Amino acid sequence: MRAPMIRYDDYFALSNNFLEHGADVIVGAPQAYFEASLGRPSDIGEVQRRPGFDTVLRGQAYYRSAIVGVSHYRAMPYQPEYFAKGRAVFTGVDVRWMYSGIQLRGEFLSGRPFDGTTTTGGYIDLLVHRVGMGPVTAVARLERLDYDTIPEFVLFARRAMAGARIRIPGGLTAQIAAGRQWRQQIQRDRTAFDFAVTYSLRRDIDSRRP
């Protein structure tokens, strides 16, 4: 359900297009695990971090229908070195709960994209897909972003979005969403609408063939 709710590349701290090449170690039990990784950036898109080693630590546990995780991230900034000194350091807490076709999830993070600045923020998502809704999955999101730096670039933004994903026979999926911003704005317009159609090709694989 990433699209159409998230379409930005630069978010004052982290990006969905940050990718890593490196090593990852996971140690766990049925209800909990711990993960540590060491890598170098292999980002795509317009926002790409400077060369250096990146580390991520994560612990996650679940109980019945609830999952709770904590992550800690250290990497080089993507901003130019002449003004972005130090390293990007963030800690986040995420929670997910599911019951009878309803999923509620959220994440809060706090840290710095480089020395002398702080970024805090988070989101809450609600996904609903009950039996009576047929091919429709409803989605809603609340977001906040507080970027505290020199007065010229300070940003305190809020956004709410609501949308739906609709499965259409023949391999088609339609996604529609509407969003509204307040406080300071990230995009030009306060209200935005998004509509997309995706066509998927699927091939069944016969497990009996060599």
PAMIMAR-786074 format. One record per atom (N, C-alpha, C): residue in one letter; y negated, z negated, x negated. Coordinates in steps of 0.001 Angstrom, whole numbers, plus 500000, padded with zeros to 6 digits. Each point is the difference from the previous one (the first is absolute). Example, Ala and Ser with C-alpha at 12.3 -4.5 7.8 and 13.67 -1.06 7.14 Angstrom:
a505690492200486810;a498810500000500890;a498800500000499100;s498950500720500350;s498810499940499180;s498910499270500770;
This chain:
m501213500000499161;m498787500000500839;m498737500000499126;r500102500413498715;r498812500012499141;r498930500915500583;a500358501223500312;a499028500894500646;a500068499782501504;p498882500024500718;p498654500339499530;p499131498779499726;m500581498831499803;m499199498793499900;m499331499848498633;i500561500568498931;i499423499865498670;i499853501389499399;r498772500406499686;r499805501319499414;r499066499973498791;y499585498832499535;y499073499945498882;y500747499956498680;d499308500373498935;d500568499979498659;d499459498820499213;d498684499826500009;d499335498921499270;d499647498892500993;y500520498782499762;y499701498887500899;y499461498809499212;f499132500279499002;f499304498966499250;f500944499078499225;a501266500325499913;a500933499117499330;a501340500687499800;l500653500369501083;l501360500512499970;l500070501325500742;s501002500781499692;s500179501291500643;s501479500235500272;n500311500649501111;n501377500385500285;n500529501046499024;n499110500615499232;n500402501024499046;n500197499468498586;f499963498667499819;f500341499412498712;f501518500057499831;l500466500694498976;l501424500137499713;l500268499532498571;e501254499610499735;e500353499438498707;e501203500717499392;h500015500078498659;h501192500338499231;h500315498795499125;g501187499430500150;g500316498824499215;g501335499409500382;a500103498688499832;a501251499279500263;a499774498944501070;d501041499769500789;d499923499058501116;d501272499167500037;v499839498696500148;v501147499087500065;v499916499203501292;i501112499954500737;i500058499262501265;i501153499009499937;v499724498755500351;v501017498950500080;v499899499396501386;g501140499888500704;g499879499507501360;g501256499417500577;a499829499452501169;a501068499461500838;a499833500651501365;p500919499753500940;p499885500664501307;p498671499785500715;q499373498847499855;q498785499719500766;q498728499970499165;a500081500284498708;a498809499967499156;a500253500813498738;y498906500499499414;y500133500682498711;y498700499877499220;f500110500228498688;f498838500020499109;f500055501295499196;e498835500646499834;e499930501290499328;e498894499966498960;a500270500582498822;a499005500119498941;a500058501419499444;s498831500602499780;s499961501351499472;s498944500117498911;l500280500900499052;l499075500330498920;l499964501515499900;g498808500586500072;g499913501450499975;g498654500487499526;r499850501320500016;r498740500655499682;r499610500878501183;p498702500158500248;p499587500718501210;p500371501480499955;s500418500498501161;s500269501420500199;s499432500389501359;d498698499756500175;d499354500113501303;d499763501454500382;i499861500221501305;i499633501311500528;i498716499858500795;g499339501126500279;g498778499949500782;g498767499860499130;e498882499689500640;e498720499922499306;e499835498709499209;v500647498927500433;v499843498693499367;v501205499754499090;q499770499969498695;q501075499809499029;q499587498939498999;r500889499034499789;r499695498887499100;r500005500439498540;r499293499242499173;r499972500273498566;r501341499628499375;p500344500619498848;p501300499697499366;p500118498535499625;g501205499485500071;g500296498608499667;g501247499553500715;f500456498801499706;f501186499467500654;f499616499270501284;d500805500207501043;d499795499361501296;d501177499073500275;t499723498852500576;t501057499066500364;t499855499601501461;v501146499852500659;v500040499545501379;v501108498959500132;l499675498875500614;l500974498970500333;l500026499846501507;r501202499895500562;r500097499864501459;r501185499121500368;g499771499115500958;g501063499207500604;g499981500189501501;q501176500063500610;q500081500231501444;q501184499231500577;a499818499459501188;a501066499272500685;a499889500269501497;y501113499850500686;y499967500178501452;y500777498891500683;y499589499735501250;y500690499039500843;y499989500530501419;r501173500295500522;r500140500586501328;r499171501278500101;s498977500027500852;s499230501232500205;s498733500061499167;a499806499084499072;a498774499945499205;a500291500275498529;i499096500754499359;i500067500291498573;i498662499615499387;v500042499284498870;v498789499572499302;v500131500409498539;g498930500593499454;g500014500406498604;g498707499639499297;v500079499826498677;v498847499733499151;v500078500946498803;s498884500669499685;s499974500951498895;s498823499699499078;h500203500287498702;h498934499849499006;h499991501252499130;y498799500585499815;y499860501316499379;y498938499955498914;r500314500592498838;r499043500117498897;r500070501418499447;a498835500653499843;a499965501369499488;a498612500294499458;m499862501142499333;m498694500459499570;m499242500554501204;p498676499865500021;p499220500560501125;p500024501525499985;y499629500589501132;y499848501446500044;y498554500425499745;q499058499050500042;q498609500336499774;q499752500265498506;p498910500692499642;p499710500295498594;p499864498736499158;e500413500089498752;e500036498830499119;e498612499499499647;y498968500843500071;y498678499566499563;y499406498920500893;f500491499860501253;f499497498885500814;f501106499146500602;a501246500482500055;a501107499226500562;a500774499348498864;k499636498765499677;k500636499274498906;k501139499121500537;g500930499678499119;g501103499125500388;g501091500759500741;r500817499234500733;r501125500572500717;r499856499752501500;a500674500830500772;a500100499768501443;a501116498989500250;v499692498949500754;v500968498921500260;v499916499636501483;f501133500072500693;f500032499695501424;f501244499203500356;t499834499120500985;t501118499269500586;t499964500205501508;g501159500305500584;g500063500260501433;g501120499243500671;v499801499698501268;v501008499364500846;v500214500892501216;d501252500307500315;d500295500858501150;d501052499348500888;v499880500238501308;v500894499405500997;v500391501087501000;r501263499977500417;r500477500957501003;r500921499268500980;w499798500268501290;w500810499376501050;w500372501056501022;m501264500027500402;m500482500994500954;m500798499312501096;y499816500519501230;y500774499473501119;y499962500994501146;s501158500453500429;s500163500776501229;s499040501189500084;g499969500820498947;g499165501186500019;g498551499785499633;i499647498798499572;i498633499676499600;i500004499567498540;q499119500584499210;q499858499600498598;q498548499621499733;l499814498804499452;l498687499507499608;l500033499767498496;r499068500621499288;r500008499856498551;r498562499909499496;g499839499396498841;g498669499869499430;g500072499676498530;e498880500201499327;e499921499719498569;e498585499572499662;f499883499043499093;f498716499552499492;f500051500032498484;l498966500559499355;l499965500037498541;l498659499485499508;s500025499505498768;s498787499496499369;s500122500228498503;g498906500406499377;g500025500223498559;g498758500716499542;r500151500734498897;r498863500722499441;r500445501384499530;p499217501053500288;p500309501328499467;p499629500114498527;f499056499171499524;f499649499870498583;f499117498766499874;d499663499616498785;d499229498775499779;d498657500055500709;g499596498857500585;g498692499890500624;g499937500421501451;t501124500386500588;t500054500392501408;t501175499310500666;t499961499899501316;t501147499483500754;t500219500878501227;t501248500156500372;t500381500705501217;t500960499130500787;t499687499731501236;t500915499311500901;t500092500805501285;g501118499896500661;g500139500739501246;g501417499951500506;g500220500702501096;g501335500021500568;g500034500780501299;y501162499990500612;y500176500712501265;y501049499284500837;i499976500277501286;i501047499572500939;i500404501228500803;d501279500301500024;d500543501138500744;d500859499516501160;l499939500725501103;l500887499770501133;l500660501333500355;l501331500052499974;l500771501187500366;l500885499638501181;v499984500817501036;v500764499725501212;v500806501235500361;h501325499818500112;h500875501079500461;h501109499365500849;r499722499872501279;r500964499448500940;r500804501139500631;v501139499639500596;v500884501012500575;v499277500844501041;g499198499394500834;g499322500730501053;g498901500940499521;m499652499941498704;m498945500856499477;m500517501373499576;g501284500212500037;g500553501302499662;g499681500405498574;p499389501186499787;p499745500484498643;p498704499476499376;v499318499077500663;v498682499558499549;v500103498667499259;t499363499917498836;t499812498746499281;t498508499730499907;a499552498872500516;a498576499645499977;a499688499194498748;v498815500238499429;v499590499335498768;v498562499526500144;a499722498801499505;a498626499486499949;a499796499285498673;r498767500038499498;r499722499385498696;r498593499433499960;l499868498828499354;l498711499408499657;l499935499886498479;e498864500414499400;e499836499967498551;e498694499317499627;r499978499405498814;r498758499486499440;r500017500246498503;l498805500233499444;l499846500213498562;l498695499364499555;d500076499078499050;d498819499357499425;d499980500307498511;y499021500795499587;y499854500395498598;y498724499374499480;d500128498969499156;d498866499204499545;d499682500366498561;t498841500609499806;t499582500435498667;t498475499977499963;i499370500805499161;i498547500013499959;i499460500468501355;p498795499524500406;p499524500254501366;p500014501469500415;e499800500910499066;e499931501416500341;e501310500526500579;f501137499373499612;f501299500527500403;f500818499023500850;v499426498887500412;v500722499039500840;v500414500669501307;l501215499680500457;l500507500598501235;l500811498975500774;f499685499827501290;f500772499151500898;f500298500834501243;a501194500577500056;a500330500977501041;a501103499473500907;r499962500443501257;r501033499662500979;r500378501276500751;r501270500105500392;r500435501183500738;r501152499632500935;a499998500592501177;a501095499866500968;a500497501390500359;m501325500137500123;m500595501284500331;m501101499810501030;a500192501012500830;a501097500024500964;a500533501418500058;g501303500134500104;g500585501333500001;g501409499988500529;a500634501161499917;a501371500153500479;a500685501097499211;r501299499846499859;r500853501024499411;r500981500438501078;i500090501323500218;i500795500536501109;i501015500992499449;r501270499740500233;r501058500928499595;r500126501099501052;i499925501242499549;i500087501160500881;i501304500731499692;p500743500427501006;p501245500726499736;p499772501207499093;g501015500300499172;g499904501134499101;g499511499650498612;g500039498724499635;g499584499601498662;g498522499755499817;l499230499981501090;l498561499774499915;l499647498543500252;t498980499522499313;t499458498662500222;t498484500101500053;a499395499454501046;a498545499987500146;a499473498593499716;q498878499934499305;q499360498726499680;q498525500083500385;i499538499013500736;i498618499979500441;i499448498590499822;a498745499906499562;a499402498693499771;a498493500075500176;a499413498857500352;a498549499861500099;a499600498738499249;g498896500078499263;g499553498862499215;g498523499717500199;r499640498738499809;r498604499565500160;r499660499040498861;q498886500259499290;q499542499140498913;q498774499198500427;w499851498835499387;w498779499238500176;w499700499244498713;r498953499204499996;r499394499506498768;r499597501212499163;q500244499968498706;q499688501170499175;q501122501036500141;q499660501246499762;q500949501072500218;q500573500527498695;i501266500425500072;i500639500679498877;i499853501509500164;q500217500500501214;q499796501414500288;q498640500210500671;r499640501270500218;r498669500334500509;r499819499578501447;d500990500264500848;d499874499738501432;d500684498693500375;r499461499317500994;r500593498740500444;r501283500208500790;t500090501083500738;t501177500277500813;t500686501255499481;a501331499949499883;a500755501141499491;a501251500202500843;f500404501269500130;f501225500356500698;f500877500830499059;d501297499794500111;d500930500685499110;d501178500512500826;f500363501260499786;f501152500584500693;f500768500862499019;a501322499844499980;a500836500775499081;a501348500278500664;v500599501118499616;v501339500375500455;v500846500295498773;t501185499404499948;t500916500162498873;t501293500642500471;y500486500972499231;y501286500636500300;y500980499637498897;s501169499469500369;s500996499550499035;s501235500888500063;l500493500397498827;l501253500745499882;l501101499040499591;r501102500010500711;r501121499120499691;r501276500823499852;r500848499555499086;r501283500682499772;r501084498952499976;d501016500193500846;d501141499097500003;d500915500307498839;i500437498959499309;i500895500154498858;i501404499548500392;d500965500854499781;d501392499683500301;d500592499214498847;s500300498717500242;s500501499134498934;s501405500394499541;r500675500844500787;r501360500379499619;r500006501104498958;r498890500688499816;r499952501078499020;r499796499418498590;p500599500638498993;p499875499474498617;p498594500174499473;
